[in-house]
Every structure is written in C-alpha cells, then in structure tokens.
Amino acid sequence: MSVQSVLEETKIFLEHLGLSEEPFGVHYDDTKPDNAFGPKPGPPISRKLEEQGKVDIQEVFKRFSCVMGNVWLARKKHRAAFISPEEYGCVGGAFYCSMMKPNLRFIEHYVTTGFEGTPIHGERYLPSPEAMRKFLDQVNPRKAPGKYCIFKPLSLFTEDERPEFVIFFARPEVLCGLLTHAAFTTGDVDCVASPFGAGCTNMISWPLYYKEKGIEKAVLGGFDPSARKFMKTDELTFTAPWSMYKKMLAALPESMFNVDGAWKEVSKKVARSAKTWGEDK
C-alpha cells in the first residue's frame, strides 16, 4: 500500500471521524528532518557516567525539552519533531525513544518519591523507585534502528519512508470511533491497551513493546500529568501499528461509519465538541 493511497484513505477516515487534524507517524532515520522541532545538544549522559558521578543533573535540566512539547509545536506548525542521543532534552524521553539504554537511576527517584533530604520530592506517579525500575525493565525499548526518532504529520512521509506507528490526537467522541473501529477491524476485544507511562511512552515505547512481541495492538495514552500542558483540553493519544492502521483503512467500507446506526448520533456530538472548542472551521 503506497503512502499516497494511505493518505487518500486517511482523508476518508478523518471525514468519518469528524476530525480535522491529520494523524502523525513516527519512524527512525539517520537524517535529521529540515526545520524540525527538537532539543538542543545536552551534556553527555549514560548509566556509566551517572555511576561515576559525572552527570550534572542541573546542567541537564537547563536544556530540558519534552518530546511531547516538541510534538505539540510540530502539530501547530505542520512540521516534524525529533530526539537524538546528543539532542535528548529529557532523560526519560531519551530512554523511552530508544536514544539511551539503560535508563539513568535518577528517573527511578524523580518519577516516584524523590530524594530524601533534598528539595526533589518526586512526581509521585509510582509509589517507589523499585516500582519504577520494574516498569522501566518491562517496557525496555529496543535499540534504535536510526540516529533520530522522528514524529511528523503523515502527509510529510515520502514514498521511500514508512511510519512504524500512526498517532491520533483526539477527544473522547472521536476516540469512541477509533477504538470501536479497531475492534471491528481486528475482531479482538483486547486490541487497545492503556498501560502506565509518560506521554511519549504510550506513543512509542509501549507500541514498540507489543510490536517486538508480535502482538498487533493499539495504545491509548496522554494520561501523564507532566505532559498534559502539551495537549489540548480533554485530548488523548491513540497509537496504532502501521500494519493495523492499514487494515483499519481497508475495513472502512463495511464499518459502522457506513450504516444508519449509532455513529450518526455520535458524529453530531463530535461536531458539537469541535464547535465548542472553535475547531469547526
């Protein structure tokens, strides 16, 4: 299936969903895209350097740049966002996007209960460093097949490129259509997962986790409190593997979108939501 044919079918899908924003694709490449949003180069980081006491976290945080923040800018400007081993911006994002392994021990404390006797109280998203370590060991992103992890609108992919995953940014009414159509396409009532993770974890790490296990599964995300500022109100992410997405497009003609059923009423709520948020133009 060519990229052009996918784009044509995607346009039809978006019309069914009532969604004005095209989905993003994510892939790896050795070339940084032009005019892309991404972090500035940061000081070297690694587990080995951390254990040697050679990672200055304060210096690292001076160049903080969230993956979700750069994707947010890319969404607004219809451009690409990237992260690389040298231009990482966030020590968590560097791990989740396969730019650095193993993870820094720092994030095991930062995401949980912090460091006793210091001002770093932790985000308190998991109950202990041990729980965080278990999560990191489980998600365990594979080695990156390219220097850059790149997120960009599907229409910016060339015929020589293929996204590994397709990412929708949507509110509940549209998500209703995405999740239901995923189930219709696959016949699998467990075809969408929503495990704990950072914003970028559920757009790339967990999707990779299932793909590496040979499991065709979409991932619902956007629940990370730290990433919410880079998303619209009420918005979540829905990430489908490329193989599944192509099947979803192929299944459109026989789907609920083309019969006189409940989706017609849901689509009215989609339109009402778009009008409420000033996105109906």
N, C-alpha and C positions, 0 to 999 in steps of 0.2 A: 504494500500500500504506500503510494508516494506521499510525500509531505503535502503536496498541493491537494490531493484528494482528501487527506485528513483535514486540512483547513476548510475545504468546502463542506465536508460533513459536520465539522465542528460548528460552522456558522448555522447550520440547520439545528444542531443540538442546542446552541445558545438561544435560538429563537423559541424552541420548545420550552426551555427553562425560564425564559424571560430575563436572561442575564446579559447585561451589556458589556461586561469586561471579559475579554478572552482569557483562557487559561494560560498558565506558564508551563514551560517544560524545563527539566533540569538534566544536565549532562556534564561529562568531564572532557576537558580538552587541554592540549599543551599550549594553546594560544589564547592570550587574554583578549576578550572582545573589545572593540573600539567603543569609546565613550561610555564605558560601563561604570556602575557604582560599586565601590568596594573599599576595604580598609587601606590605610597607609601601611608601609612596612613597619613591623614591630621588632623589638629585641628578640634574639633567639630564645626559643622555649623548647624544652623537652623534659621528660621524666628524669633523665640522667642529670641534666643541668640543675633541675629542681633539687634532686637528692644531694647535689654538691653545694647547694646554697647559692647558686649562680643565677637564679631567676628573680628579678626585681619586680614583684607584682605591681608596685606603684607605678613603675615605668610602663609596664604592660597596659595598665588601665588608663594611662594618659592617652593611649592610642585606641581606646575601646571603640569598636564599631560592630554593631549587631548584624548578623546575617539577615534577620527579619527587617531591620531598619533599612538595609541596602535594597532588599527586595521591595520594600514599600516605596522607596524612591524610584526604583525601576518600573514599578507598576504605574506610578503617576506620570512618568516621562516616556513610557513605552520603550524602555531600553533594557540592557542586561545588568545583572548584579553578579559578583564573583567573590570567591575567597580562595586563597592560596597558602602554602606553607609559610611564606615570608610575609604575606599580606593577610593576616588572620583576624585581627581585630578583637576577637573573643576567644579565650582559651577553651571554652565549652564548644563553641561553633567550630573551632579548628578540629576538635575530636569528632564531633557529630558529622562533619562533612568530609571525613577521612583525610584531613590535612596533617594530622599529627596523631601518632599512637606510640605508647599508651598515653592515656589522659594524665594531666597533672593532678597530683594528690590534692592540690589546692581546691579544686572544684568539688571534691568529695565533702569538704567542710563548708565551702561557700554556699552551696545549694541546700545544705542541711542546717546544722546548729552552730556554724561559725567556729571561732577560735576562742577558747576560754581565756579571759583576762585581757582581751583586745576589744576594740570598738566593732569588730566584724561579728555581728550577731547571727549571720547566716540568713538565707532566704526562707528557711523553714518549709521547703517544698517536700522534703522527705525527712523522716524522723532522726536519722543518724548517718554519719559518714559510711558506716557499714552497709546501710540500705542503699545509699547512693552508689557505692562500689559494686554492689550486686547488680544494680540497674545498668551501670556502665559496662560491666563484664558481659551482661546479656546482650545488649544492643550491639556492642563490638563491631563498629563499621569496618568493612573490608578495606584493603589497600586501594587507594585511589588509582584509577586507570589513566589519569591525566593530571597535569600540574594544577589546573584550575577546576573548581566546581562552579558551574555557571547556571544561573537561573535567568530565563528570559521568556518573553511572550512567544507563544507557539508560532506565530506568523514570522518570527525572526529566524527560525530554523531553515537552513538550506536543504536541498535535496541530498546533500552529502552528509547531513547530520541527522541524528535520531535522538530524541529525548529518552531517557530511561523511565521517567515518570512525568505525568501530567498533573498539574496542580490547579485546582479551582479555589477561588476565594468567594465565599458565598454565605448568605444568611439562611436561617432555618427553612424557609419555604422552598428555596432553591435546593438546599441540601436534601430536603424530602425527595425531590425528583432525582437527584444524583444517587442517593442510597437505594431508593426503590428500583431505579433502572439498573444499578449494579447487580442487585439481587435477581432481577428479571433476566439479565444477560447471562449470569453465571449459574443460576439455579441453586446458589449456595447462600443459605440464610446467615452464614458467618463470613460473608465476603468482605466486610468492612470492620476494621479493628480500630480501637482508640486507646492505645496504651499511654502511660505517663511519659512525658518528655518535654523538652524545650520546644519552642516554635519550630526551629529548624530540624529538630529530631524527628518530628512527625511529617516533615516534608521530604526528608532524605534518608535518615538513619533507619527508622522502622520500616519504611518501604524497601530499603536495601536488605534489611534483616529477613523479611519474608521472601524477597526475590532470591536471595542466596540459598534459602531452604527449598526453593522450587514451589513456593506457595503463592498463588495469584490472589493477592489481597490488597484492597484499598485501605488507606489510613486517614482517619478523621483527626484533625489537630487544631491548634490555635488556643489551647487552654492554659498555656504558660502565662502566669500573671506578668512576668517581666516583658513578654512580647506583645501584650495587648495594646500598648501605646503605638505599635506599628501596624495595627489592623483597625478596620472600621468597626464602629459600634455594632454588636450582635453578629459579627462576622467570624467564620471559622474556615479552616482549610480542609480540602478533600483531595487526597493524592492517590492517583491510580497508576499502576504499572502500565507501560506503553502497550503491552500485549492485551491487557484487559480493556484499556481505553479503545483500542481499535475494534474489539468485539462489541463494546457498548455502542459505538457508532454504527456498526453493521446491524445491530439489533433494533435500531430506532424505528424502522418501518412497521414492525409488529408490536411495538411497545404501547404503554398506556398513553403516550403523547398523541397517538393517532386514533384513539377511540373516544366515544362520547361517555367519559367516565369522570371520576373524582378530580382528575388533574385539571379539568376546566375550571373548577371552583378554586383549586389551589393557585392556578395561574392568575386569578383575579387578586388574590392576596399578594402574590409576587408583584403585580403591578401597583397595588396599594402601597406596599413597602417601598418600592422604587420612588413613588411619588412623595412619600413621607420624607425620604432622605434626599430628595432633589436629584435623583438619578434617572428620571424618566425622560430625559431629553435625548 
